[in-house]
């Protein structure tokens, strides 16, 4: 069936593509559409990963400051406030 649709049979049993130019145009149109779709898909995947990485990167840079204050408060709680700030004697 493929040969009957896209090829025209000659008398000496050789096939000639009668839709060569049209198939070429369809191929170019499909490849451009596919490239656009693939690029959009790659861009979406990249942006999703980039956003996740940037969020983790921000958290990683912010963690030492937060953990320092948190550990300092814990150490103060463990030592007890009375040892650090002795009561004034009258």
Backbone as a printed PyTorch tensor [residue, N CA C, xyz], in Angstrom:
tensor([[[  0.8180,  -1.1900,   0.0000],
         [  0.0000,   0.0000,   0.0000],
         [  0.8640,   1.2580,   0.0000]],

        [[  1.9680,   1.2340,   0.7790],
         [  2.8610,   2.3860,   0.8500],
         [  3.3760,   2.7590,  -0.5380]],

        [[  3.7370,   1.7620,  -1.2930],
         [  4.2500,   2.0270,  -2.6460],
         [  3.1650,   2.6090,  -3.5480]],

        [[  1.9660,   2.2060,  -3.3610],
         [  0.8940,   2.7230,  -4.2240],
         [  0.5390,   4.1590,  -3.8800]],

        [[  0.6950,   4.5500,  -2.6350],
         [  0.3380,   5.9080,  -2.2400],
         [  1.4440,   6.8930,  -2.6030]],

        [[  2.6890,   6.5650,  -2.2560],
         [  3.7790,   7.5140,  -2.4160],
         [  4.6050,   7.3170,  -3.6840]],

        [[  4.4430,   6.2230,  -4.3190],
         [  5.2460,   5.9420,  -5.5050],
         [  4.3530,   5.6560,  -6.7060]],

        [[  4.8230,   6.0610,  -7.8370],
         [  4.0960,   5.7840,  -9.0710],
         [  4.9140,   4.7560,  -9.8500]],

        [[  4.2950,   3.6940, -10.2090],
         [  4.9730,   2.5990, -10.9020],
         [  5.2000,   2.9750, -12.3700]],

        [[  6.4200,   2.8030, -12.8200],
         [  6.7200,   3.0170, -14.2360],
         [  6.6240,   1.7010, -14.9840]],

        [[  6.7480,   1.7790, -16.2770],
         [  6.6120,   0.5760, -17.0970],
         [  7.7510,  -0.4070, -16.8940]],

        [[  8.9460,   0.0780, -16.6150],
         [ 10.0870,  -0.8290, -16.4860],
         [ 10.3160,  -1.2750, -15.0360]],

        [[  9.2740,  -1.2790, -14.2230],
         [  9.2760,  -1.7620, -12.8380],
         [ 10.2020,  -0.9700, -11.9110]],

        [[ 10.4660,   0.2750, -12.2040],
         [ 11.2030,   1.1360, -11.2810],
         [ 10.1980,   2.0750, -10.6090]],

        [[ 10.4540,   2.3820,  -9.3570],
         [  9.5350,   3.2530,  -8.6080],
         [ 10.0780,   4.6730,  -8.5980]],

        [[  9.1910,   5.6070,  -8.6860],
         [  9.5500,   7.0220,  -8.6390],
         [  8.6840,   7.6850,  -7.5710]],

        [[  9.3290,   8.4270,  -6.7020],
         [  8.6170,   9.1270,  -5.6340],
         [  7.9460,  10.3630,  -6.2200]],

        [[  6.6410,  10.3630,  -6.2620],
         [  5.9220,  11.4920,  -6.8620],
         [  5.6050,  12.5850,  -5.8380]],

        [[  5.7860,  12.3040,  -4.5450],
         [  5.5110,  13.2830,  -3.4910],
         [  6.7910,  13.7400,  -2.8040]],

        [[  7.8990,  13.7010,  -3.4940],
         [  9.1800,  13.9980,  -2.8710],
         [  9.1880,  15.3860,  -2.2260]],

        [[  8.7430,  16.3760,  -2.9200],
         [  8.7740,  17.7400,  -2.3840],
         [  7.8070,  17.9030,  -1.2210]],

        [[  6.6640,  17.3270,  -1.3130],
         [  5.6820,  17.4510,  -0.2290],
         [  6.1570,  16.7190,   1.0240]],

        [[  6.7320,  15.5460,   0.8480],
         [  7.2460,  14.8010,   2.0040],
         [  8.3700,  15.5840,   2.6630]],

        [[  9.2000,  16.2200,   1.8680],
         [ 10.2890,  17.0320,   2.3980],
         [  9.7330,  18.1670,   3.2600]],

        [[  8.6950,  18.8220,   2.7830],
         [  8.0770,  19.9090,   3.5590],
         [  7.4600,  19.3950,   4.8490]],

        [[  6.8070,  18.2680,   4.7710],
         [  6.2060,  17.6710,   5.9720],
         [  7.2920,  17.2830,   6.9560]],

        [[  8.3930,  16.7170,   6.4420],
         [  9.4970,  16.3120,   7.3150],
         [ 10.0950,  17.5210,   8.0180]],

        [[ 10.3030,  18.5980,   7.2870],
         [ 10.8630,  19.8030,   7.9030],
         [  9.8930,  20.3740,   8.9330]],

        [[  8.6240,  20.4190,   8.6160],
         [  7.6400,  20.9490,   9.5630],
         [  7.5870,  20.1130,  10.8280]],

        [[  7.5930,  18.7950,  10.6690],
         [  7.5560,  17.9190,  11.8430],
         [  8.8260,  18.0400,  12.6640]],

        [[  9.9730,  18.1420,  11.9880],
         [ 11.2190,  18.2460,  12.7410],
         [ 11.2820,  19.5620,  13.5090]],

        [[ 10.7810,  20.6420,  12.9110],
         [ 10.7590,  21.9240,  13.6200],
         [  9.8180,  21.8560,  14.8200]],

        [[  8.6740,  21.2430,  14.6310],
         [  7.7230,  21.0870,  15.7250],
         [  8.3260,  20.2260,  16.8220]],

        [[  8.9730,  19.1560,  16.4170],
         [  9.5900,  18.2520,  17.3910],
         [ 10.7160,  18.9580,  18.1370]],

        [[ 11.5330,  19.7320,  17.4150],
         [ 12.6180,  20.4660,  18.0700],
         [ 12.0620,  21.4620,  19.0730]],

        [[ 11.0040,  22.1510,  18.6960],
         [ 10.3940,  23.1220,  19.6020],
         [  9.8470,  22.4220,  20.8370]],

        [[  9.1740,  21.2990,  20.6260],
         [  8.6240,  20.5480,  21.7500],
         [  9.7400,  20.0200,  22.6380]],

        [[ 10.7800,  19.4590,  22.0200],
         [ 11.8950,  18.9120,  22.8030],
         [ 12.5910,  20.0110,  23.5880]],

        [[ 12.7710,  21.1740,  22.9700],
         [ 13.4100,  22.2820,  23.6690],
         [ 12.5530,  22.7500,  24.8400]],

        [[ 11.2550,  22.8530,  24.6170],
         [ 10.3580,  23.2740,  25.6980],
         [ 10.3690,  22.2580,  26.8310]],

        [[ 10.4060,  20.9830,  26.4810],
         [ 10.4440,  19.9310,  27.5000],
         [ 11.7510,  19.9950,  28.2800]],

        [[ 12.8800,  20.1800,  27.5670],
         [ 14.1700,  20.2860,  28.2380],
         [ 14.2110,  21.5200,  29.1250]],

        [[ 13.6660,  22.6170,  28.6310],
         [ 13.6560,  23.8540,  29.4090],
         [ 12.8410,  23.6800,  30.6810]],

        [[ 11.6850,  23.0190,  30.5620],
         [ 10.8510,  22.7970,  31.7370],
         [ 11.5750,  21.9290,  32.7580]],

        [[ 12.2170,  20.8620,  32.2620],
         [ 12.9530,  19.9830,  33.1740],
         [ 14.1050,  20.7250,  33.8210]],

        [[ 14.8180,  21.5520,  33.0480],
         [ 15.9440,  22.3060,  33.5830],
         [ 15.4750,  23.3000,  34.6390]],

        [[ 14.3990,  24.0060,  34.3440],
         [ 13.9010,  25.0050,  35.2950],
         [ 13.4220,  24.3570,  36.5800]],

        [[ 12.8100,  23.1920,  36.4710],
         [ 12.3550,  22.4850,  37.6690],
         [ 13.5440,  22.0740,  38.5240]],

        [[ 14.5570,  21.5130,  37.8900],
         [ 15.7540,  21.0820,  38.6210],
         [ 16.4920,  22.2920,  39.1680]],

        [[ 16.5920,  23.3440,  38.3610],
         [ 17.2930,  24.5490,  38.7940],
         [ 16.6250,  25.1450,  40.0270]],

        [[ 15.3140,  25.2140,  40.0300],
         [ 14.5970,  25.7750,  41.1780],
         [ 14.8390,  24.9440,  42.4290]],

        [[ 14.8280,  23.6340,  42.2730],
         [ 15.0670,  22.7610,  43.4270],
         [ 16.4930,  22.9230,  43.9440]],

        [[ 17.4540,  23.0070,  43.0210],
         [ 18.8450,  23.1680,  43.4420],
         [ 19.0760,  24.5160,  44.0970]],

        [[ 18.4980,  25.5610,  43.5510],
         [ 18.6780,  26.8770,  44.1540],
         [ 18.0520,  26.9420,  45.5390]],

        [[ 16.9380,  26.2920,  45.7070],
         [ 16.3010,  26.2730,  47.0220],
         [ 17.2010,  25.5510,  48.0240]],

        [[ 17.7720,  24.4260,  47.6070],
         [ 18.6810,  23.6820,  48.4840],
         [ 19.9560,  24.4750,  48.7370]],

        [[ 20.4240,  25.1860,  47.7170],
         [ 21.6370,  25.9760,  47.8700],
         [ 21.4120,  27.0970,  48.8750]],

        [[ 20.2680,  27.7690,  48.7660],
         [ 19.9540,  28.8310,  49.7250],
         [ 19.8580,  28.2660,  51.1380]],

        [[ 19.2350,  27.1190,  51.2560],
         [ 19.0940,  26.4980,  52.5750],
         [ 20.4550,  26.0970,  53.1240]],

        [[ 21.3380,  25.6160,  52.2550],
         [ 22.6670,  25.1990,  52.7050],
         [ 23.4750,  26.3920,  53.1870]],

        [[ 23.3470,  27.5240,  52.5030],
         [ 24.0750,  28.7040,  52.9440],
         [ 23.4560,  29.3110,  54.1950]],

        [[ 22.1800,  29.1570,  54.3760],
         [ 21.5110,  29.7310,  55.5370],
         [ 21.6520,  28.8430,  56.7690]],

        [[ 21.9130,  27.5800,  56.5780],
         [ 21.9610,  26.6460,  57.7020],
         [ 23.0280,  26.9750,  58.7400]],

        [[ 24.2660,  27.2960,  58.3800],
         [ 25.2600,  27.5360,  59.4280],
         [ 24.8510,  28.6390,  60.3940]],

        [[ 24.2710,  29.7140,  59.8780],
         [ 23.8480,  30.8070,  60.7470],
         [ 22.7400,  30.3430,  61.6850]],

        [[ 21.7630,  29.6700,  61.1340],
         [ 20.6600,  29.1760,  61.9610],
         [ 21.1490,  28.1260,  62.9520]],

        [[ 21.9800,  27.2240,  62.4830],
         [ 22.4300,  26.1550,  63.3750],
         [ 23.3290,  26.7180,  64.4730]],

        [[ 24.1000,  27.7750,  64.1630],
         [ 24.9480,  28.3900,  65.1800],
         [ 24.1010,  28.9470,  66.3130]],

        [[ 23.0710,  29.7080,  65.9670],
         [ 22.2090,  30.2780,  67.0070],
         [ 21.4540,  29.1850,  67.7560]],

        [[ 21.0100,  28.1760,  67.0300],
         [ 20.2900,  27.0830,  67.6690],
         [ 21.2090,  26.3280,  68.6330]],

        [[ 22.4300,  26.0290,  68.1890],
         [ 23.3740,  25.3200,  69.0610],
         [ 23.7850,  26.1840,  70.2480]],

        [[ 23.8970,  27.4750,  70.0460],
         [ 24.2490,  28.3710,  71.1440],
         [ 23.1460,  28.3700,  72.2000]],

        [[ 21.9010,  28.4200,  71.7480],
         [ 20.7930,  28.3760,  72.6990],
         [ 20.7610,  27.0470,  73.4320]],

        [[ 21.0150,  25.9630,  72.7050],
         [ 21.0420,  24.6590,  73.3620],
         [ 22.1540,  24.5800,  74.3900]],

        [[ 23.3120,  25.1050,  74.0410],
         [ 24.4210,  25.0440,  74.9940],
         [ 24.1220,  25.8800,  76.2300]],

        [[ 23.4540,  27.0170,  76.0270],
         [ 23.0750,  27.8360,  77.1760],
         [ 22.0630,  27.1110,  78.0480]],

        [[ 21.1340,  26.4100,  77.4230],
         [ 20.1460,  25.6640,  78.1870],
         [ 20.8060,  24.5150,  78.9340]],

        [[ 21.7640,  23.8580,  78.3050],
         [ 22.4340,  22.7300,  78.9570],
         [ 23.3030,  23.1890,  80.1200]],

        [[ 23.9630,  24.3260,  79.9770],
         [ 24.8250,  24.8150,  81.0500],
         [ 24.0090,  25.3870,  82.1980]],

        [[ 22.8780,  25.8640,  81.8650],
         [ 22.0400,  26.4730,  82.8950],
         [ 22.3140,  27.9570,  82.9630]],

        [[ 21.2810,  28.7140,  83.0850],
         [ 21.4200,  30.1670,  83.0970],
         [ 22.0970,  30.6260,  84.3760]],

        [[ 21.9320,  29.9130,  85.4570],
         [ 22.5020,  30.3460,  86.7310],
         [ 24.0240,  30.3000,  86.6940]],

        [[ 24.6080,  29.3760,  85.9610],
         [ 26.0650,  29.3110,  85.8940],
         [ 26.6280,  30.4400,  85.0320]],

        [[ 25.9170,  30.7930,  83.9850],
         [ 26.4260,  31.8230,  83.0880],
         [ 26.2160,  33.2000,  83.6970]],

        [[ 25.0630,  33.4270,  84.2330],
         [ 24.7520,  34.7170,  84.8470],
         [ 24.5410,  34.4900,  86.3430]],

        [[ 25.5840,  34.5880,  87.1030],
         [ 25.4020,  34.3580,  88.5470],
         [ 24.5280,  35.4520,  89.1650]],

        [[ 23.8040,  35.0570,  90.1880],
         [ 22.9200,  36.0030,  90.8600],
         [ 23.7510,  37.0160,  91.6360]],

        [[ 23.2450,  38.2460,  91.6290],
         [ 23.9270,  39.2840,  92.3880],
         [ 23.6870,  39.0490,  93.8740]],

        [[ 24.7480,  39.1430,  94.6200],
         [ 24.6110,  38.9680,  96.0660],
         [ 24.4850,  40.3360,  96.7190]],

        [[ 23.6270,  40.4260,  97.7100],
         [ 23.3930,  41.6900,  98.3990],
         [ 24.2760,  41.8200,  99.5840]]])
